[in-house]
Amino acid sequence: MTAWDSSLEPVNRFKMTGRTITVTKIQADVGQRVRDELIDIAKRGQTITYGELKAAADLSHPPNGMGRLLDVISQDCHLRNEPSLAPLVVNAQTREVGADYEGNPDADRRVVYDFWS
């Protein structure tokens, strides 16, 4: 897969939905693994739960803390002129994206699936 964007190294900052996000060392370290897993999910036209993604990417932090990591991955996608991979990650009980997701997840997923098919 394409290497992680160097602008998303630890301590770098970017603006997203009216807030400034600082990339942590953990996010930079695991970002490529999570990105690769989500691209595989997109190619299959599927979704993945936070818990499944945590296990598949061998993440050490809890699934409920993954929102910021998905923000960083979305920024990486933006820098590559790709659609965000975030709408592929859903809650295990509701099968819906997180409450902070902005956009139409169903329509956004179709764009992701088309891009990676």
Buried (B, 14 or more C-beta within 10 A) or exposed (E): EEEBBEEBEEEBEBEBEEEEBEBBEBBBEBBBBBBBBBBBBBEEBEBBBBBBBBEBBEBEBEBEEBBBBBBBBBBBBBEEEBBBBBBBBBBEEEEEBBEEBEEEBEEBBBBBBEBBE
